[in-house]
Amino acid sequence: MSPLIALLSGLVFGLGLIESGMTDPAKVKGFLDLFGAWDPSLVLVMGGAIAVGFVAFARAKRRRVAWSGALIELPGSRVVDARLVIGGLIFGTGWGIAGYCPGPAIVSAAAGSAAAVAFVAAMAVGIAGHDGLLAER
Protein backbone atom coordinates (compact mmCIF):
# COMPACT_ATOMS: atom_id res chain seq x y z
CA MET A 1 0.00 0.00 0.00
CA SER A 2 1.34 3.40 -0.87
CA PRO A 3 2.08 5.79 2.00
CA LEU A 4 -0.49 8.27 0.67
CA ILE A 5 -3.28 5.67 0.57
CA ALA A 6 -2.28 4.49 4.06
CA LEU A 7 -2.32 8.07 5.38
CA LEU A 8 -5.70 8.87 3.84
CA SER A 9 -7.20 5.59 5.05
CA GLY A 10 -5.92 6.22 8.56
CA LEU A 11 -7.26 9.77 8.58
CA VAL A 12 -10.72 8.69 7.42
CA PHE A 13 -10.73 5.84 9.96
CA GLY A 14 -9.59 8.13 12.78
CA LEU A 15 -12.17 10.79 11.94
CA GLY A 16 -14.87 8.12 11.88
CA LEU A 17 -13.79 6.90 15.31
CA ILE A 18 -13.88 10.43 16.70
CA GLU A 19 -17.25 11.24 15.14
CA SER A 20 -18.83 7.99 16.36
CA GLY A 21 -17.65 8.48 19.95
CA MET A 22 -15.45 5.38 19.94
CA THR A 23 -12.50 7.42 21.27
CA ASP A 24 -14.45 8.35 24.43
CA PRO A 25 -13.91 5.61 27.06
CA ALA A 26 -17.00 6.74 29.00
CA LYS A 27 -19.18 6.21 25.91
CA VAL A 28 -17.67 2.77 25.29
CA LYS A 29 -18.07 1.76 28.95
CA GLY A 30 -21.68 2.99 28.80
CA PHE A 31 -22.26 0.72 25.82
CA LEU A 32 -20.77 -2.24 27.69
CA ASP A 33 -22.83 -1.55 30.86
CA LEU A 34 -25.78 -3.77 29.92
CA PHE A 35 -27.32 -3.84 33.38
CA GLY A 36 -26.77 -0.19 34.37
CA ALA A 37 -26.96 3.02 32.38
CA TRP A 38 -26.68 1.28 29.00
CA ASP A 39 -25.87 3.58 26.06
CA PRO A 40 -27.04 1.76 22.89
CA SER A 41 -25.72 4.38 20.45
CA LEU A 42 -22.62 2.38 19.55
CA VAL A 43 -24.85 -0.44 18.25
CA LEU A 44 -25.29 1.70 15.12
CA VAL A 45 -21.53 2.21 14.85
CA MET A 46 -20.84 -1.51 15.17
CA GLY A 47 -23.72 -2.42 12.89
CA GLY A 48 -22.41 -0.03 10.25
CA ALA A 49 -18.90 -1.45 10.58
CA ILE A 50 -20.19 -5.01 10.24
CA ALA A 51 -22.23 -4.08 7.15
CA VAL A 52 -19.27 -2.35 5.48
CA GLY A 53 -16.97 -5.24 6.41
CA PHE A 54 -19.42 -7.82 5.09
CA VAL A 55 -19.64 -6.10 1.71
CA ALA A 56 -15.89 -5.45 1.54
CA PHE A 57 -14.94 -9.05 2.37
CA ALA A 58 -17.52 -10.43 -0.07
CA ARG A 59 -15.97 -8.32 -2.83
CA ALA A 60 -12.40 -9.12 -1.73
CA LYS A 61 -13.06 -12.86 -1.95
CA ARG A 62 -13.70 -12.46 -5.68
CA ARG A 63 -10.50 -10.52 -6.33
CA ARG A 64 -6.79 -11.25 -6.12
CA VAL A 65 -5.58 -7.64 -6.25
CA ALA A 66 -6.95 -4.57 -4.43
CA TRP A 67 -7.75 -1.38 -6.33
CA SER A 68 -4.47 0.01 -4.93
CA GLY A 69 -2.57 -2.78 -6.71
CA ALA A 70 -1.67 -4.68 -3.53
CA LEU A 71 -2.26 -8.41 -3.32
CA ILE A 72 -5.33 -9.42 -1.30
CA GLU A 73 -4.41 -12.04 1.28
CA LEU A 74 -7.44 -13.16 3.28
CA PRO A 75 -7.04 -15.53 6.22
CA GLY A 76 -7.68 -19.12 5.24
CA SER A 77 -8.32 -20.61 8.67
CA ARG A 78 -11.81 -20.84 10.12
CA VAL A 79 -10.71 -22.79 13.19
CA VAL A 80 -11.94 -21.57 16.56
CA ASP A 81 -9.32 -22.85 18.99
CA ALA A 82 -8.25 -22.08 22.56
CA ARG A 83 -5.77 -19.40 21.45
CA LEU A 84 -8.51 -17.52 19.60
CA VAL A 85 -10.99 -17.77 22.48
CA ILE A 86 -8.42 -16.77 25.13
CA GLY A 87 -7.18 -13.90 22.97
CA GLY A 88 -10.75 -12.69 22.48
CA LEU A 89 -11.40 -12.84 26.22
CA ILE A 90 -8.23 -10.88 26.98
CA PHE A 91 -9.07 -8.31 24.29
CA GLY A 92 -12.65 -7.92 25.51
CA THR A 93 -11.60 -7.63 29.14
CA GLY A 94 -9.07 -4.93 28.30
CA TRP A 95 -11.65 -3.10 26.20
CA GLY A 96 -14.18 -3.24 29.05
CA ILE A 97 -11.74 -2.10 31.72
CA ALA A 98 -10.05 0.68 29.76
CA GLY A 99 -12.83 1.67 27.38
CA TYR A 100 -10.39 1.51 24.48
CA CYS A 101 -9.67 -0.93 21.70
CA PRO A 102 -6.47 -0.46 19.66
CA GLY A 103 -7.69 1.88 16.90
CA PRO A 104 -9.49 4.40 19.12
CA ALA A 105 -6.65 4.25 21.66
CA ILE A 106 -4.10 5.25 19.01
CA VAL A 107 -6.35 8.11 17.83
CA SER A 108 -6.86 9.31 21.42
CA ALA A 109 -3.14 9.02 22.19
CA ALA A 110 -2.35 11.10 19.09
CA ALA A 111 -4.85 13.68 20.37
CA GLY A 112 -2.91 13.89 23.64
CA SER A 113 -4.93 11.76 26.06
CA ALA A 114 -2.56 10.61 28.83
CA ALA A 115 -4.78 7.60 29.60
CA ALA A 116 -4.69 6.56 25.95
CA VAL A 117 -0.90 6.98 25.81
CA ALA A 118 -0.62 4.66 28.83
CA PHE A 119 -2.99 2.17 27.20
CA VAL A 120 -1.05 2.20 23.91
CA ALA A 121 2.23 1.73 25.81
CA ALA A 122 0.77 -1.24 27.71
CA MET A 123 -0.61 -2.63 24.46
CA ALA A 124 2.82 -2.34 22.84
CA VAL A 125 4.41 -4.20 25.75
CA GLY A 126 1.77 -6.92 25.44
CA ILE A 127 2.34 -7.24 21.69
CA ALA A 128 6.11 -7.39 22.16
CA GLY A 129 5.68 -9.99 24.91
CA HIS A 130 3.48 -12.12 22.69
CA ASP A 131 5.84 -11.85 19.76
CA GLY A 132 8.86 -12.64 21.94
CA LEU A 133 7.43 -15.35 24.16
CA LEU A 134 4.26 -16.90 22.80
CA ALA A 135 4.27 -16.61 19.01
CA GLU A 136 4.37 -19.77 16.98
CA ARG A 137 7.78 -20.27 15.49
CORPE-V985312 format. One record per residue. N is the residue number from 1. RES is the residue in one small letter. OMEGA is omega as a letter, one per 20 degrees, with the letter a starting at -180 (999 if undefined). Layout:
# CORPE-V985312
N_RES_OMEGA, N_RES_OMEGA
This chain:
# CORPE-V985312
1_m_a, 2_s_r, 3_p_a, 4_l_r, 5_i_r, 6_a_r, 7_l_a, 8_l_r, 9_s_r, 10_g_r, 11_l_r, 12_v_r, 13_f_a, 14_g_r, 15_l_r, 16_g_r, 17_l_r, 18_i_a, 19_e_a, 20_s_a, 21_g_a, 22_m_r, 23_t_r, 24_d_a, 25_p_r, 26_a_r, 27_k_r, 28_v_r, 29_k_r, 30_g_r, 31_f_a, 32_l_a, 33_d_a, 34_l_a, 35_f_r, 36_g_a, 37_a_a, 38_w_r, 39_d_a, 40_p_a, 41_s_a, 42_l_r, 43_v_r, 44_l_r, 45_v_a, 46_m_r, 47_g_r, 48_g_r, 49_a_r, 50_i_r, 51_a_r, 52_v_r, 53_g_r, 54_f_a, 55_v_a, 56_a_r, 57_f_r, 58_a_r, 59_r_a, 60_a_r, 61_k_a, 62_r_a, 63_r_r, 64_r_a, 65_v_r, 66_a_a, 67_w_r, 68_s_a, 69_g_r, 70_a_r, 71_l_r, 72_i_r, 73_e_r, 74_l_r, 75_p_a, 76_g_a, 77_s_r, 78_r_a, 79_v_r, 80_v_a, 81_d_a, 82_a_r, 83_r_r, 84_l_a, 85_v_a, 86_i_r, 87_g_r, 88_g_r, 89_l_r, 90_i_r, 91_f_a, 92_g_r, 93_t_r, 94_g_r, 95_w_a, 96_g_a, 97_i_a, 98_a_a, 99_g_r, 100_y_r, 101_c_a, 102_p_a, 103_g_r, 104_p_r, 105_a_r, 106_i_r, 107_v_a, 108_s_r, 109_a_r, 110_a_r, 111_a_r, 112_g_r, 113_s_a, 114_a_r, 115_a_r, 116_a_r, 117_v_r, 118_a_r, 119_f_a, 120_v_r, 121_a_r, 122_a_r, 123_m_r, 124_a_r, 125_v_r, 126_g_r, 127_i_r, 128_a_r, 129_g_r, 130_h_a, 131_d_a, 132_g_a, 133_l_a, 134_l_a, 135_a_r, 136_e_a, 137_r_999
